[in-house]
Amino acid sequence: MAAIDAIRIDSGLGFFGIGSKIWAALTAWNEVRVTKNALSRLTDRELDDIGLCRGDIDQIARAH
């Protein structure tokens, strides 16, 4: 009786692995976009109340 061993090479990037990485990237991009839009709608006084200025928006949006 012959035995056949199946060798599975798992690079972690199968179909679902690639799909989940793309989904994660799109989700992260959207979160940055939404955060930037929300902060951009605030007035300078409102930004100052939370300790930010307009120049901080990009950095803050990407940090979360």
N, CA, C and O atoms as a Maestro MAE file, in Angstrom:
{
 s_m_m2io_version
 :::
 2.0.0
}

f_m_ct {
 s_m_title
 :::
 protein
 m_atom[256] {
  # First column is atom index #
  i_m_mmod_type
  r_m_x_coord
  r_m_y_coord
  r_m_z_coord
  i_m_residue_number
  s_m_chain_name
  s_m_pdb_residue_name
  s_m_pdb_atom_name
  i_m_atomic_number
  :::
  1 25 0.848 -1.161 0.000 1 A "MET " " N  " 7
  2 3 0.000 0.000 0.000 1 A "MET " " CA " 6
  3 2 0.904 1.239 0.000 1 A "MET " " C  " 6
  4 15 1.839 1.334 0.795 1 A "MET " " O  " 8
  5 25 0.628 2.138 -0.858 2 A "ALA " " N  " 7
  6 3 1.439 3.344 -0.975 2 A "ALA " " CA " 6
  7 2 0.767 4.464 -0.200 2 A "ALA " " C  " 6
  8 15 -0.456 4.597 -0.187 2 A "ALA " " O  " 8
  9 25 1.576 5.235 0.422 3 A "ALA " " N  " 7
  10 3 1.069 6.384 1.159 3 A "ALA " " CA " 6
  11 2 1.471 7.647 0.408 3 A "ALA " " C  " 6
  12 15 2.606 7.775 -0.051 3 A "ALA " " O  " 8
  13 25 0.557 8.549 0.291 4 A "ILE " " N  " 7
  14 3 0.845 9.813 -0.390 4 A "ILE " " CA " 6
  15 2 0.785 10.912 0.656 4 A "ILE " " C  " 6
  16 15 -0.231 11.096 1.327 4 A "ILE " " O  " 8
  17 25 1.866 11.624 0.785 5 A "ASP " " N  " 7
  18 3 1.916 12.754 1.706 5 A "ASP " " CA " 6
  19 2 1.664 14.032 0.925 5 A "ASP " " C  " 6
  20 15 2.328 14.309 -0.074 5 A "ASP " " O  " 8
  21 25 0.726 14.780 1.379 6 A "ALA " " N  " 7
  22 3 0.452 16.062 0.734 6 A "ALA " " CA " 6
  23 2 1.281 17.129 1.426 6 A "ALA " " C  " 6
  24 15 1.213 17.299 2.643 6 A "ALA " " O  " 8
  25 25 2.044 17.825 0.652 7 A "ILE " " N  " 7
  26 3 2.856 18.914 1.188 7 A "ILE " " CA " 6
  27 2 2.115 20.212 0.905 7 A "ILE " " C  " 6
  28 15 1.804 20.546 -0.239 7 A "ILE " " O  " 8
  29 25 1.852 20.908 1.955 8 A "ARG " " N  " 7
  30 3 1.118 22.160 1.812 8 A "ARG " " CA " 6
  31 2 2.070 23.311 2.072 8 A "ARG " " C  " 6
  32 15 2.660 23.420 3.147 8 A "ARG " " O  " 8
  33 25 2.209 24.146 1.097 9 A "ILE " " N  " 7
  34 3 3.044 25.331 1.256 9 A "ILE " " CA " 6
  35 2 2.104 26.487 1.553 9 A "ILE " " C  " 6
  36 15 1.285 26.863 0.714 9 A "ILE " " O  " 8
  37 25 2.223 27.040 2.734 10 A "ASP " " N  " 7
  38 3 1.340 28.115 3.156 10 A "ASP " " CA " 6
  39 2 2.161 29.380 3.323 10 A "ASP " " C  " 6
  40 15 2.874 29.553 4.311 10 A "ASP " " O  " 8
  41 25 2.049 30.246 2.357 11 A "SER " " N  " 7
  42 3 2.790 31.502 2.426 11 A "SER " " CA " 6
  43 2 2.027 32.560 3.207 11 A "SER " " C  " 6
  44 15 2.532 33.660 3.433 11 A "SER " " O  " 8
  45 25 0.814 32.226 3.619 12 A "GLY " " N  " 7
  46 3 0.006 33.198 4.341 12 A "GLY " " CA " 6
  47 2 -0.683 34.186 3.408 12 A "GLY " " C  " 6
  48 15 -1.375 35.098 3.860 12 A "GLY " " O  " 8
  49 25 -0.492 34.000 2.118 13 A "LEU " " N  " 7
  50 3 -1.096 34.919 1.164 13 A "LEU " " CA " 6
  51 2 -2.000 34.193 0.184 13 A "LEU " " C  " 6
  52 15 -2.025 34.509 -1.006 13 A "LEU " " O  " 8
  53 25 -2.744 33.217 0.693 14 A "GLY " " N  " 7
  54 3 -3.716 32.544 -0.158 14 A "GLY " " CA " 6
  55 2 -4.785 33.518 -0.579 14 A "GLY " " C  " 6
  56 15 -4.714 34.707 -0.265 14 A "GLY " " O  " 8
  57 25 -5.769 33.024 -1.283 15 A "PHE " " N  " 7
  58 3 -6.835 33.892 -1.780 15 A "PHE " " CA " 6
  59 2 -7.458 34.719 -0.663 15 A "PHE " " C  " 6
  60 15 -7.626 35.931 -0.794 15 A "PHE " " O  " 8
  61 25 -7.795 34.061 0.423 16 A "PHE " " N  " 7
  62 3 -8.441 34.784 1.521 16 A "PHE " " CA " 6
  63 2 -7.455 35.675 2.257 16 A "PHE " " C  " 6
  64 15 -7.840 36.714 2.792 16 A "PHE " " O  " 8
  65 25 -6.183 35.281 2.291 17 A "GLY " " N  " 7
  66 3 -5.169 36.118 2.924 17 A "GLY " " CA " 6
  67 2 -4.977 37.425 2.184 17 A "GLY " " C  " 6
  68 15 -4.881 38.488 2.796 17 A "GLY " " O  " 8
  69 25 -4.920 37.343 0.864 18 A "ILE " " N  " 7
  70 3 -4.772 38.555 0.054 18 A "ILE " " CA " 6
  71 2 -6.029 39.403 0.162 18 A "ILE " " C  " 6
  72 15 -5.954 40.624 0.300 18 A "ILE " " O  " 8
  73 25 -7.175 38.757 0.100 19 A "GLY " " N  " 7
  74 3 -8.436 39.484 0.212 19 A "GLY " " CA " 6
  75 2 -8.564 40.203 1.542 19 A "GLY " " C  " 6
  76 15 -9.035 41.339 1.592 19 A "GLY " " O  " 8
  77 25 -8.146 39.549 2.625 20 A "SER " " N  " 7
  78 3 -8.256 40.194 3.934 20 A "SER " " CA " 6
  79 2 -7.256 41.337 4.069 20 A "SER " " C  " 6
  80 15 -7.533 42.326 4.748 20 A "SER " " O  " 8
  81 25 -6.099 41.209 3.431 21 A "LYS " " N  " 7
  82 3 -5.128 42.313 3.465 21 A "LYS " " CA " 6
  83 2 -5.649 43.511 2.679 21 A "LYS " " C  " 6
  84 15 -5.483 44.657 3.099 21 A "LYS " " O  " 8
  85 25 -6.273 43.245 1.548 22 A "ILE " " N  " 7
  86 3 -6.857 44.338 0.760 22 A "ILE " " CA " 6
  87 2 -7.987 44.992 1.546 22 A "ILE " " C  " 6
  88 15 -8.088 46.218 1.598 22 A "ILE " " O  " 8
  89 25 -8.836 44.169 2.156 23 A "TRP " " N  " 7
  90 3 -9.946 44.700 2.958 23 A "TRP " " CA " 6
  91 2 -9.418 45.546 4.117 23 A "TRP " " C  " 6
  92 15 -9.963 46.613 4.398 23 A "TRP " " O  " 8
  93 25 -8.375 45.086 4.786 24 A "ALA " " N  " 7
  94 3 -7.789 45.834 5.908 24 A "ALA " " CA " 6
  95 2 -7.224 47.168 5.424 24 A "ALA " " C  " 6
  96 15 -7.384 48.190 6.092 24 A "ALA " " O  " 8
  97 25 -6.564 47.160 4.267 25 A "ALA " " N  " 7
  98 3 -6.002 48.401 3.720 25 A "ALA " " CA " 6
  99 2 -7.104 49.388 3.358 25 A "ALA " " C  " 6
  100 15 -6.984 50.583 3.629 25 A "ALA " " O  " 8
  101 25 -8.176 48.894 2.748 26 A "LEU " " N  " 7
  102 3 -9.294 49.772 2.393 26 A "LEU " " CA " 6
  103 2 -9.983 50.326 3.629 26 A "LEU " " C  " 6
  104 15 -10.374 51.493 3.665 26 A "LEU " " O  " 8
  105 25 -10.128 49.486 4.634 27 A "THR " " N  " 7
  106 3 -10.745 49.929 5.884 27 A "THR " " CA " 6
  107 2 -9.896 51.001 6.560 27 A "THR " " C  " 6
  108 15 -10.425 52.007 7.031 27 A "THR " " O  " 8
  109 25 -8.590 50.789 6.607 28 A "ALA " " N  " 7
  110 3 -7.689 51.776 7.217 28 A "ALA " " CA " 6
  111 2 -7.729 53.090 6.449 28 A "ALA " " C  " 6
  112 15 -7.780 54.162 7.052 28 A "ALA " " O  " 8
  113 25 -7.708 53.011 5.101 29 A "TRP " " N  " 7
  114 3 -7.774 54.213 4.280 29 A "TRP " " CA " 6
  115 2 -9.064 54.978 4.550 29 A "TRP " " C  " 6
  116 15 -9.052 56.204 4.664 29 A "TRP " " O  " 8
  117 25 -10.176 54.255 4.651 30 A "ASN " " N  " 7
  118 3 -11.458 54.906 4.885 30 A "ASN " " CA " 6
  119 2 -11.511 55.556 6.263 30 A "ASN " " C  " 6
  120 15 -12.071 56.643 6.409 30 A "ASN " " O  " 8
  121 25 -10.944 54.915 7.264 31 A "GLU " " N  " 7
  122 3 -10.933 55.502 8.608 31 A "GLU " " CA " 6
  123 2 -10.141 56.806 8.620 31 A "GLU " " C  " 6
  124 15 -10.554 57.775 9.257 31 A "GLU " " O  " 8
  125 25 -9.016 56.838 7.925 32 A "VAL " " N  " 7
  126 3 -8.219 58.063 7.831 32 A "VAL " " CA " 6
  127 2 -9.030 59.142 7.124 32 A "VAL " " C  " 6
  128 15 -9.061 60.289 7.570 32 A "VAL " " O  " 8
  129 25 -9.683 58.782 6.030 33 A "ARG " " N  " 7
  130 3 -10.485 59.726 5.259 33 A "ARG " " CA " 6
  131 2 -11.615 60.314 6.098 33 A "ARG " " C  " 6
  132 15 -11.835 61.525 6.088 33 A "ARG " " O  " 8
  133 25 -12.324 59.464 6.818 34 A "VAL " " N  " 7
  134 3 -13.444 59.920 7.646 34 A "VAL " " CA " 6
  135 2 -12.950 60.829 8.769 34 A "VAL " " C  " 6
  136 15 -13.562 61.860 9.048 34 A "VAL " " O  " 8
  137 25 -11.857 60.454 9.406 35 A "THR " " N  " 7
  138 3 -11.298 61.265 10.494 35 A "THR " " CA " 6
  139 2 -10.864 62.631 9.991 35 A "THR " " C  " 6
  140 15 -11.156 63.651 10.614 35 A "THR " " O  " 8
  141 25 -10.152 62.648 8.841 36 A "LYS " " N  " 7
  142 3 -9.718 63.928 8.270 36 A "LYS " " CA " 6
  143 2 -10.907 64.814 7.933 36 A "LYS " " C  " 6
  144 15 -10.884 66.015 8.204 36 A "LYS " " O  " 8
  145 25 -11.938 64.233 7.347 37 A "ASN " " N  " 7
  146 3 -13.126 65.019 6.998 37 A "ASN " " CA " 6
  147 2 -13.813 65.580 8.242 37 A "ASN " " C  " 6
  148 15 -14.242 66.734 8.255 37 A "ASN " " O  " 8
  149 25 -13.913 64.764 9.278 38 A "ALA " " N  " 7
  150 3 -14.580 65.221 10.506 38 A "ALA " " CA " 6
  151 2 -13.792 66.348 11.166 38 A "ALA " " C  " 6
  152 15 -14.371 67.345 11.598 38 A "ALA " " O  " 8
  153 25 -12.472 66.187 11.244 39 A "LEU " " N  " 7
  154 3 -11.653 67.233 11.859 39 A "LEU " " CA " 6
  155 2 -11.627 68.491 11.003 39 A "LEU " " C  " 6
  156 15 -11.589 69.599 11.538 39 A "LEU " " O  " 8
  157 25 -11.646 68.342 9.709 40 A "SER " " N  " 7
  158 3 -11.619 69.501 8.813 40 A "SER " " CA " 6
  159 2 -12.892 70.337 8.910 40 A "SER " " C  " 6
  160 15 -12.868 71.537 8.640 40 A "SER " " O  " 8
  161 25 -13.985 69.719 9.289 41 A "ARG " " N  " 7
  162 3 -15.247 70.455 9.425 41 A "ARG " " CA " 6
  163 2 -15.300 71.292 10.704 41 A "ARG " " C  " 6
  164 15 -16.152 72.172 10.830 41 A "ARG " " O  " 8
  165 25 -14.399 71.027 11.653 42 A "LEU " " N  " 7
  166 3 -14.397 71.810 12.890 42 A "LEU " " CA " 6
  167 2 -13.833 73.205 12.638 42 A "LEU " " C  " 6
  168 15 -12.998 73.406 11.756 42 A "LEU " " O  " 8
  169 25 -14.305 74.158 13.430 43 A "THR " " N  " 7
  170 3 -13.762 75.513 13.338 43 A "THR " " CA " 6
  171 2 -12.403 75.543 14.027 43 A "THR " " C  " 6
  172 15 -12.046 74.624 14.764 43 A "THR " " O  " 8
  173 25 -11.649 76.616 13.775 44 A "ASP " " N  " 7
  174 3 -10.351 76.755 14.427 44 A "ASP " " CA " 6
  175 2 -10.499 76.782 15.945 44 A "ASP " " C  " 6
  176 15 -9.655 76.246 16.663 44 A "ASP " " O  " 8
  177 25 -11.557 77.400 16.426 45 A "ARG " " N  " 7
  178 3 -11.784 77.455 17.875 45 A "ARG " " CA " 6
  179 2 -12.075 76.063 18.438 45 A "ARG " " C  " 6
  180 15 -11.569 75.701 19.500 45 A "ARG " " O  " 8
  181 25 -12.887 75.290 17.726 46 A "GLU " " N  " 7
  182 3 -13.186 73.929 18.176 46 A "GLU " " CA " 6
  183 2 -11.925 73.065 18.178 46 A "GLU " " C  " 6
  184 15 -11.715 72.268 19.092 46 A "GLU " " O  " 8
  185 25 -11.095 73.227 17.159 47 A "LEU " " N  " 7
  186 3 -9.828 72.490 17.133 47 A "LEU " " CA " 6
  187 2 -8.948 72.904 18.306 47 A "LEU " " C  " 6
  188 15 -8.322 72.062 18.950 47 A "LEU " " O  " 8
  189 25 -8.904 74.217 18.582 48 A "ASP " " N  " 7
  190 3 -8.105 74.710 19.700 48 A "ASP " " CA " 6
  191 2 -8.615 74.147 21.024 48 A "ASP " " C  " 6
  192 15 -7.822 73.861 21.921 48 A "ASP " " O  " 8
  193 25 -9.926 73.986 21.153 49 A "ASP " " N  " 7
  194 3 -10.511 73.429 22.375 49 A "ASP " " CA " 6
  195 2 -10.031 72.005 22.646 49 A "ASP " " C  " 6
  196 15 -9.916 71.595 23.801 49 A "ASP " " O  " 8
  197 25 -9.755 71.256 21.589 50 A "ILE " " N  " 7
  198 3 -9.267 69.885 21.790 50 A "ILE " " CA " 6
  199 2 -7.743 69.789 21.612 50 A "ILE " " C  " 6
  200 15 -7.183 68.698 21.510 50 A "ILE " " O  " 8
  201 25 -7.100 70.944 21.578 51 A "GLY " " N  " 7
  202 3 -5.642 70.976 21.555 51 A "GLY " " CA " 6
  203 2 -5.014 70.715 20.195 51 A "GLY " " C  " 6
  204 15 -3.883 70.237 20.116 51 A "GLY " " O  " 8
  205 25 -5.732 71.023 19.132 52 A "LEU " " N  " 7
  206 3 -5.211 70.798 17.782 52 A "LEU " " CA " 6
  207 2 -5.235 72.077 16.969 52 A "LEU " " C  " 6
  208 15 -5.913 73.041 17.322 52 A "LEU " " O  " 8
  209 25 -4.486 72.073 15.876 53 A "CYS " " N  " 7
  210 3 -4.573 73.133 14.879 53 A "CYS " " CA " 6
  211 2 -4.730 72.458 13.524 53 A "CYS " " C  " 6
  212 15 -4.568 71.242 13.417 53 A "CYS " " O  " 8
  213 25 -5.038 73.218 12.503 54 A "ARG " " N  " 7
  214 3 -5.277 72.636 11.165 54 A "ARG " " CA " 6
  215 2 -4.090 71.807 10.685 54 A "ARG " " C  " 6
  216 15 -4.272 70.793 10.011 54 A "ARG " " O  " 8
  217 25 -2.888 72.230 11.025 55 A "GLY " " N  " 7
  218 3 -1.697 71.514 10.593 55 A "GLY " " CA " 6
  219 2 -1.554 70.131 11.215 55 A "GLY " " C  " 6
  220 15 -0.788 69.305 10.720 55 A "GLY " " O  " 8
  221 25 -2.278 69.877 12.287 56 A "ASP " " N  " 7
  222 3 -2.201 68.572 12.980 56 A "ASP " " CA " 6
  223 2 -3.121 67.514 12.382 56 A "ASP " " C  " 6
  224 15 -2.972 66.330 12.687 56 A "ASP " " O  " 8
  225 25 -4.060 67.912 11.543 57 A "ILE " " N  " 7
  226 3 -5.109 67.006 11.099 57 A "ILE " " CA " 6
  227 2 -4.561 65.776 10.392 57 A "ILE " " C  " 6
  228 15 -4.959 64.659 10.720 57 A "ILE " " O  " 8
  229 25 -3.662 65.949 9.434 58 A "ASP " " N  " 7
  230 3 -3.121 64.794 8.709 58 A "ASP " " CA " 6
  231 2 -2.420 63.822 9.646 58 A "ASP " " C  " 6
  232 15 -2.623 62.611 9.565 58 A "ASP " " O  " 8
  233 25 -1.596 64.361 10.532 59 A "GLN " " N  " 7
  234 3 -0.848 63.507 11.463 59 A "GLN " " CA " 6
  235 2 -1.783 62.765 12.413 59 A "GLN " " C  " 6
  236 15 -1.606 61.571 12.656 59 A "GLN " " O  " 8
  237 25 -2.755 63.454 12.940 60 A "ILE " " N  " 7
  238 3 -3.703 62.834 13.874 60 A "ILE " " CA " 6
  239 2 -4.528 61.765 13.161 60 A "ILE " " C  " 6
  240 15 -4.748 60.688 13.716 60 A "ILE " " O  " 8
  241 25 -4.976 62.039 11.964 61 A "ALA " " N  " 7
  242 3 -5.809 61.090 11.228 61 A "ALA " " CA " 6
  243 2 -5.035 59.794 10.937 61 A "ALA " " C  " 6
  244 15 -5.609 58.708 11.016 61 A "ALA " " O  " 8
  245 25 -3.774 59.893 10.611 62 A "ARG " " N  " 7
  246 3 -2.984 58.714 10.286 62 A "ARG " " CA " 6
  247 2 -2.519 57.966 11.540 62 A "ARG " " C  " 6
  248 15 -2.175 56.787 11.457 62 A "ARG " " O  " 8
  249 25 -2.503 58.626 12.688 63 A "ALA " " N  " 7
  250 3 -2.012 58.011 13.925 63 A "ALA " " CA " 6
  251 2 -3.017 57.047 14.540 63 A "ALA " " C  " 6
  252 15 -2.627 56.153 15.291 63 A "ALA " " O  " 8
  253 25 -4.267 57.205 14.247 64 A "HIS " " N  " 7
  254 3 -5.254 56.339 14.918 64 A "HIS " " CA " 6
  255 2 -5.378 55.083 14.163 64 A "HIS " " C  " 6
  256 15 -6.152 54.206 14.546 64 A "HIS " " O  " 8
  :::
 }
 m_bond[255] {
  # First column is bond index #
  i_m_from
  i_m_to
  i_m_order
  :::
  1 1 2 1
  2 2 3 1
  3 3 4 2
  4 3 5 1
  5 5 6 1
  6 6 7 1
  7 7 8 2
  8 7 9 1
  9 9 10 1
  10 10 11 1
  11 11 12 2
  12 11 13 1
  13 13 14 1
  14 14 15 1
  15 15 16 2
  16 15 17 1
  17 17 18 1
  18 18 19 1
  19 19 20 2
  20 19 21 1
  21 21 22 1
  22 22 23 1
  23 23 24 2
  24 23 25 1
  25 25 26 1
  26 26 27 1
  27 27 28 2
  28 27 29 1
  29 29 30 1
  30 30 31 1
  31 31 32 2
  32 31 33 1
  33 33 34 1
  34 34 35 1
  35 35 36 2
  36 35 37 1
  37 37 38 1
  38 38 39 1
  39 39 40 2
  40 39 41 1
  41 41 42 1
  42 42 43 1
  43 43 44 2
  44 43 45 1
  45 45 46 1
  46 46 47 1
  47 47 48 2
  48 47 49 1
  49 49 50 1
  50 50 51 1
  51 51 52 2
  52 51 53 1
  53 53 54 1
  54 54 55 1
  55 55 56 2
  56 55 57 1
  57 57 58 1
  58 58 59 1
  59 59 60 2
  60 59 61 1
  61 61 62 1
  62 62 63 1
  63 63 64 2
  64 63 65 1
  65 65 66 1
  66 66 67 1
  67 67 68 2
  68 67 69 1
  69 69 70 1
  70 70 71 1
  71 71 72 2
  72 71 73 1
  73 73 74 1
  74 74 75 1
  75 75 76 2
  76 75 77 1
  77 77 78 1
  78 78 79 1
  79 79 80 2
  80 79 81 1
  81 81 82 1
  82 82 83 1
  83 83 84 2
  84 83 85 1
  85 85 86 1
  86 86 87 1
  87 87 88 2
  88 87 89 1
  89 89 90 1
  90 90 91 1
  91 91 92 2
  92 91 93 1
  93 93 94 1
  94 94 95 1
  95 95 96 2
  96 95 97 1
  97 97 98 1
  98 98 99 1
  99 99 100 2
  100 99 101 1
  101 101 102 1
  102 102 103 1
  103 103 104 2
  104 103 105 1
  105 105 106 1
  106 106 107 1
  107 107 108 2
  108 107 109 1
  109 109 110 1
  110 110 111 1
  111 111 112 2
  112 111 113 1
  113 113 114 1
  114 114 115 1
  115 115 116 2
  116 115 117 1
  117 117 118 1
  118 118 119 1
  119 119 120 2
  120 119 121 1
  121 121 122 1
  122 122 123 1
  123 123 124 2
  124 123 125 1
  125 125 126 1
  126 126 127 1
  127 127 128 2
  128 127 129 1
  129 129 130 1
  130 130 131 1
  131 131 132 2
  132 131 133 1
  133 133 134 1
  134 134 135 1
  135 135 136 2
  136 135 137 1
  137 137 138 1
  138 138 139 1
  139 139 140 2
  140 139 141 1
  141 141 142 1
  142 142 143 1
  143 143 144 2
  144 143 145 1
  145 145 146 1
  146 146 147 1
  147 147 148 2
  148 147 149 1
  149 149 150 1
  150 150 151 1
  151 151 152 2
  152 151 153 1
  153 153 154 1
  154 154 155 1
  155 155 156 2
  156 155 157 1
  157 157 158 1
  158 158 159 1
  159 159 160 2
  160 159 161 1
  161 161 162 1
  162 162 163 1
  163 163 164 2
  164 163 165 1
  165 165 166 1
  166 166 167 1
  167 167 168 2
  168 167 169 1
  169 169 170 1
  170 170 171 1
  171 171 172 2
  172 171 173 1
  173 173 174 1
  174 174 175 1
  175 175 176 2
  176 175 177 1
  177 177 178 1
  178 178 179 1
  179 179 180 2
  180 179 181 1
  181 181 182 1
  182 182 183 1
  183 183 184 2
  184 183 185 1
  185 185 186 1
  186 186 187 1
  187 187 188 2
  188 187 189 1
  189 189 190 1
  190 190 191 1
  191 191 192 2
  192 191 193 1
  193 193 194 1
  194 194 195 1
  195 195 196 2
  196 195 197 1
  197 197 198 1
  198 198 199 1
  199 199 200 2
  200 199 201 1
  201 201 202 1
  202 202 203 1
  203 203 204 2
  204 203 205 1
  205 205 206 1
  206 206 207 1
  207 207 208 2
  208 207 209 1
  209 209 210 1
  210 210 211 1
  211 211 212 2
  212 211 213 1
  213 213 214 1
  214 214 215 1
  215 215 216 2
  216 215 217 1
  217 217 218 1
  218 218 219 1
  219 219 220 2
  220 219 221 1
  221 221 222 1
  222 222 223 1
  223 223 224 2
  224 223 225 1
  225 225 226 1
  226 226 227 1
  227 227 228 2
  228 227 229 1
  229 229 230 1
  230 230 231 1
  231 231 232 2
  232 231 233 1
  233 233 234 1
  234 234 235 1
  235 235 236 2
  236 235 237 1
  237 237 238 1
  238 238 239 1
  239 239 240 2
  240 239 241 1
  241 241 242 1
  242 242 243 1
  243 243 244 2
  244 243 245 1
  245 245 246 1
  246 246 247 1
  247 247 248 2
  248 247 249 1
  249 249 250 1
  250 250 251 1
  251 251 252 2
  252 251 253 1
  253 253 254 1
  254 254 255 1
  255 255 256 2
  :::
 }
}
